[in-house]
Amino acid sequence: MAASHKAIRSSGWKTDLLIGFPDGLFLLFFSTQVIQGFPIEVQTFYNIQLTIWLIGAVLVMFSAYRANRGDLQHDNPLLTPEEKRKLEKLDINDATIAHIAGEMQKDADLWEQTLATENVKESTFSHARAIRSAVMTAVFFLAGGALSVCPYLANENFPAASKTSMMLVFLGLTAFSFFKARITAQRPLPIIIRYWLMGAGVLCGAWILLKIF
């Protein structure tokens, strides 16, 4: 039976929302704005967007699972005898090995200090909790992407769908900013401005790509 190890414990669905929702929204916003400018068939556009949407959700789910699992390195930050023997086989002298061990310890101390500063809690790793968090993050990713892509699925007039998509995206960013400000105890206006600028940056990037290609 494998030994249990520490894992990062998120604040539940709120953390999953903060991670998944904006990722899905911005990714699909960018892809729809870029690809709808190319002369392709409507069904091809739908196939591409749905593929990006689903693959993105799977990747986000995998990343969220790994993040919840934590890092095995921090369970044992010291240089193990096996690792030391491997270094010795590489003809690395004792002083260098000691320096490597010291740097590993410094990294571990910095990690613990960061967790304490950010008020992040650690707990024993739980497969069920990690899987639940991964699934919820993917669901929020899909929800964010829906604001960007669903107007195109409902309307084959892409210029009109693009305007609806932009409206929903910036309304979604505004609502998300208020929610994030509330749970992180920050002022909402700076967060709204930051996310609106990010949305504008996505539009500018899509416009530049279309001009280039």
Contacts in CASP RR format, 6 or more apart in sequence:
PFRMAT RR
TARGET T0000
AUTHOR 0000-0000-0000
METHOD contacts of the structure
MODEL  1
MAASHKAIRSSGWKTDLLIGFPDGLFLLFFSTQVIQGFPIEVQTFYNIQL
TIWLIGAVLVMFSAYRANRGDLQHDNPLLTPEEKRKLEKLDINDATIAHI
AGEMQKDADLWEQTLATENVKESTFSHARAIRSAVMTAVFFLAGGALSVC
PYLANENFPAASKTSMMLVFLGLTAFSFFKARITAQRPLPIIIRYWLMGA
GVLCGAWILLKIF
4 124 0 8 1.000
4 125 0 8 1.000
5 70 0 8 1.000
5 72 0 8 1.000
5 75 0 8 1.000
5 124 0 8 1.000
5 125 0 8 1.000
6 70 0 8 1.000
6 74 0 8 1.000
6 75 0 8 1.000
6 122 0 8 1.000
6 123 0 8 1.000
6 124 0 8 1.000
6 125 0 8 1.000
7 68 0 8 1.000
7 69 0 8 1.000
7 70 0 8 1.000
7 122 0 8 1.000
7 123 0 8 1.000
7 124 0 8 1.000
7 125 0 8 1.000
7 126 0 8 1.000
7 130 0 8 1.000
8 67 0 8 1.000
8 68 0 8 1.000
8 70 0 8 1.000
8 120 0 8 1.000
8 121 0 8 1.000
8 122 0 8 1.000
9 68 0 8 1.000
9 120 0 8 1.000
9 121 0 8 1.000
9 122 0 8 1.000
9 123 0 8 1.000
9 129 0 8 1.000
10 16 0 8 1.000
10 68 0 8 1.000
10 133 0 8 1.000
11 183 0 8 1.000
12 133 0 8 1.000
12 136 0 8 1.000
13 136 0 8 1.000
14 183 0 8 1.000
15 133 0 8 1.000
16 64 0 8 1.000
16 133 0 8 1.000
16 136 0 8 1.000
16 137 0 8 1.000
16 139 0 8 1.000
16 140 0 8 1.000
17 136 0 8 1.000
17 140 0 8 1.000
17 179 0 8 1.000
18 180 0 8 1.000
18 183 0 8 1.000
19 60 0 8 1.000
19 64 0 8 1.000
19 137 0 8 1.000
19 140 0 8 1.000
20 60 0 8 1.000
20 64 0 8 1.000
20 137 0 8 1.000
20 138 0 8 1.000
20 140 0 8 1.000
20 141 0 8 1.000
20 144 0 8 1.000
21 140 0 8 1.000
21 141 0 8 1.000
21 143 0 8 1.000
21 144 0 8 1.000
21 176 0 8 1.000
22 144 0 8 1.000
22 173 0 8 1.000
22 176 0 8 1.000
22 195 0 8 1.000
23 60 0 8 1.000
23 141 0 8 1.000
24 53 0 8 1.000
24 56 0 8 1.000
24 60 0 8 1.000
24 141 0 8 1.000
24 142 0 8 1.000
24 144 0 8 1.000
24 145 0 8 1.000
24 148 0 8 1.000
25 144 0 8 1.000
25 145 0 8 1.000
25 147 0 8 1.000
25 148 0 8 1.000
25 169 0 8 1.000
25 172 0 8 1.000
25 173 0 8 1.000
25 176 0 8 1.000
26 198 0 8 1.000
26 199 0 8 1.000
26 202 0 8 1.000
27 52 0 8 1.000
27 56 0 8 1.000
27 145 0 8 1.000
28 49 0 8 1.000
28 52 0 8 1.000
28 53 0 8 1.000
28 144 0 8 1.000
28 145 0 8 1.000
28 146 0 8 1.000
28 147 0 8 1.000
28 148 0 8 1.000
28 149 0 8 1.000
29 145 0 8 1.000
29 147 0 8 1.000
29 148 0 8 1.000
29 165 0 8 1.000
29 169 0 8 1.000
29 199 0 8 1.000
29 202 0 8 1.000
30 202 0 8 1.000
30 205 0 8 1.000
30 206 0 8 1.000
31 48 0 8 1.000
31 49 0 8 1.000
31 52 0 8 1.000
32 49 0 8 1.000
32 148 0 8 1.000
32 149 0 8 1.000
32 152 0 8 1.000
32 162 0 8 1.000
32 165 0 8 1.000
33 162 0 8 1.000
33 165 0 8 1.000
33 202 0 8 1.000
33 203 0 8 1.000
33 206 0 8 1.000
33 207 0 8 1.000
34 206 0 8 1.000
34 209 0 8 1.000
34 210 0 8 1.000
35 45 0 8 1.000
35 48 0 8 1.000
35 49 0 8 1.000
36 45 0 8 1.000
36 152 0 8 1.000
36 158 0 8 1.000
36 161 0 8 1.000
36 162 0 8 1.000
37 158 0 8 1.000
37 210 0 8 1.000
38 210 0 8 1.000
38 213 0 8 1.000
40 48 0 8 1.000
42 156 0 8 1.000
45 152 0 8 1.000
45 158 0 8 1.000
46 152 0 8 1.000
46 153 0 8 1.000
49 149 0 8 1.000
49 152 0 8 1.000
50 149 0 8 1.000
53 142 0 8 1.000
53 145 0 8 1.000
53 149 0 8 1.000
56 141 0 8 1.000
57 138 0 8 1.000
57 141 0 8 1.000
57 142 0 8 1.000
58 138 0 8 1.000
60 137 0 8 1.000
60 138 0 8 1.000
60 141 0 8 1.000
61 134 0 8 1.000
61 135 0 8 1.000
61 137 0 8 1.000
61 138 0 8 1.000
61 141 0 8 1.000
62 134 0 8 1.000
64 133 0 8 1.000
64 134 0 8 1.000
64 137 0 8 1.000
64 138 0 8 1.000
65 130 0 8 1.000
65 131 0 8 1.000
65 133 0 8 1.000
65 134 0 8 1.000
68 125 0 8 1.000
68 129 0 8 1.000
68 130 0 8 1.000
68 133 0 8 1.000
68 134 0 8 1.000
69 125 0 8 1.000
69 130 0 8 1.000
70 125 0 8 1.000
73 108 0 8 1.000
74 108 0 8 1.000
74 111 0 8 1.000
74 112 0 8 1.000
77 104 0 8 1.000
77 105 0 8 1.000
77 107 0 8 1.000
77 108 0 8 1.000
77 111 0 8 1.000
78 101 0 8 1.000
78 104 0 8 1.000
78 105 0 8 1.000
79 97 0 8 1.000
79 100 0 8 1.000
79 101 0 8 1.000
79 104 0 8 1.000
84 97 0 8 1.000
84 101 0 8 1.000
87 96 0 8 1.000
87 97 0 8 1.000
87 100 0 8 1.000
88 97 0 8 1.000
114 120 0 8 1.000
115 121 0 8 1.000
115 122 0 8 1.000
147 165 0 8 1.000
147 168 0 8 1.000
147 169 0 8 1.000
147 172 0 8 1.000
148 165 0 8 1.000
148 168 0 8 1.000
148 169 0 8 1.000
149 165 0 8 1.000
150 168 0 8 1.000
151 161 0 8 1.000
151 162 0 8 1.000
151 164 0 8 1.000
151 165 0 8 1.000
151 168 0 8 1.000
152 158 0 8 1.000
152 161 0 8 1.000
152 162 0 8 1.000
152 165 0 8 1.000
154 161 0 8 1.000
155 161 0 8 1.000
155 164 0 8 1.000
166 203 0 8 1.000
169 199 0 8 1.000
170 196 0 8 1.000
170 199 0 8 1.000
173 192 0 8 1.000
173 195 0 8 1.000
173 196 0 8 1.000
173 198 0 8 1.000
173 199 0 8 1.000
174 192 0 8 1.000
174 195 0 8 1.000
174 196 0 8 1.000
176 195 0 8 1.000
177 188 0 8 1.000
177 191 0 8 1.000
177 192 0 8 1.000
177 194 0 8 1.000
177 195 0 8 1.000
178 188 0 8 1.000
178 192 0 8 1.000
180 186 0 8 1.000
180 191 0 8 1.000
181 187 0 8 1.000
181 188 0 8 1.000
181 191 0 8 1.000
182 188 0 8 1.000
END
